[in-house]
Amino acid sequence: MSIFYNLSKLLPLLFVNIVLCMAACNNVDYEINGECCPKCDSGKRVYKHCDEFTSTTCDSCRIRTYTNAPNGFTECLPCSVCDTSDGVRVKQACTVTSDTVCGPLPGYYCIDSLYNCKRAKKHSSCSPGQYINQTGTQFRDTVCDDCPAGSYSNGTFCILHNSNFCKKKLISKIVD
């Protein structure tokens, strides 16, 4: 019984400590050394934290870095690199308020992320005897299907054999 009595006395104190720790700063501030400091705007970083006498001092992000939301970062985030050896190119350049957006090279499709493609793969080629059922896009590969019987293909589209045309050509070669 004494365990429950002691626990009932400690629980309110524990709850107060948890609430005070969690409710320290609102979402327009960040916490540093027990102080709630105003966040820096997008495109900026903390140059000097606030104290009891001064507000946060912010500085612009340097070249090839960014922040895309109000923050308490002392360093801006590095911009992503679009590497052509991974099949991607720059779709939208990095700014101080947004990261680089990569997209697949022409003839490639993205294989990892739809918003910011980090890697892409070359579209498949259809084999002879197949045709392109669906052309590849930046989000999906080419879809190939087999040509129907009595036709042929170089891997792009099906061409039906015209047996009358072939017979006439053969006869004209024999006659000549």
Secondary structure as the mmCIF struct_conf table of DSSP 4:
data_model
#
loop_
_struct_conf.conf_type_id
_struct_conf.id
_struct_conf.beg_label_comp_id
_struct_conf.beg_label_asym_id
_struct_conf.beg_label_seq_id
_struct_conf.end_label_comp_id
_struct_conf.end_label_asym_id
_struct_conf.end_label_seq_id
HELX_RH_AL_P HELX_RH_AL_P1 SER A 2 MET A 22
TURN_TY1_P TURN_TY1_P1 ALA A 23 ALA A 23
BEND BEND1 ALA A 24 CYS A 25
TURN_TY1_P TURN_TY1_P2 ASN A 27 VAL A 28
STRN STRN1 ASP A 29 ILE A 32
TURN_TY1_P TURN_TY1_P3 ASN A 33 GLY A 34
STRN STRN2 GLU A 35 PRO A 38
HELX_LH_PP_P HELX_LH_PP_P1 LYS A 39 LYS A 39
STRN STRN3 CYS A 40 CYS A 40
HELX_LH_PP_P HELX_LH_PP_P2 ASP A 41 ASP A 41
TURN_TY1_P TURN_TY1_P4 SER A 42 GLY A 43
STRN STRN4 LYS A 44 LYS A 48
BEND BEND2 GLU A 52 THR A 54
HELX_LH_PP_P HELX_LH_PP_P3 SER A 55 THR A 56
STRN STRN5 THR A 57 SER A 60
HELX_LH_PP_P HELX_LH_PP_P4 CYS A 61 ARG A 62
TURN_TY1_P TURN_TY1_P5 ILE A 63 ARG A 64
STRN STRN6 THR A 65 TYR A 66
BEND BEND3 ALA A 69 ALA A 69
STRN STRN7 ASN A 71 ASN A 71
BEND BEND4 THR A 74 GLU A 75
HELX_LH_PP_P HELX_LH_PP_P5 CYS A 76 CYS A 76
STRN STRN8 LEU A 77 PRO A 78
HELX_LH_PP_P HELX_LH_PP_P6 CYS A 79 SER A 80
HELX_RH_3T_P HELX_RH_3T_P1 THR A 84 ASP A 86
TURN_TY1_P TURN_TY1_P6 GLY A 87 GLY A 87
STRN STRN9 VAL A 88 GLN A 92
STRN STRN10 THR A 95 THR A 95
TURN_TY1_P TURN_TY1_P7 VAL A 96 THR A 97
STRN STRN11 SER A 98 SER A 98
STRN STRN12 VAL A 101 PRO A 104
HELX_LH_PP_P HELX_LH_PP_P7 LEU A 105 LEU A 105
TURN_TY1_P TURN_TY1_P8 PRO A 106 GLY A 107
STRN STRN13 TYR A 108 CYS A 110
BEND BEND5 ILE A 111 ASP A 112
BEND BEND6 LEU A 114 ASN A 116
STRN STRN14 ALA A 120 LYS A 122
HELX_LH_PP_P HELX_LH_PP_P8 HIS A 123 SER A 127
TURN_TY1_P TURN_TY1_P9 PRO A 128 GLY A 129
STRN STRN15 GLN A 130 GLN A 134
BEND BEND7 GLN A 138 ARG A 140
STRN STRN16 VAL A 143 ASP A 146
HELX_LH_PP_P HELX_LH_PP_P9 CYS A 147 PRO A 148
TURN_TY1_P TURN_TY1_P10 ALA A 149 GLY A 150
STRN STRN17 SER A 151 SER A 153
BEND BEND8 ASN A 154 THR A 156
STRN STRN18 CYS A 158 LEU A 160
HELX_RH_AL_P HELX_RH_AL_P2 SER A 163 VAL A 175
#
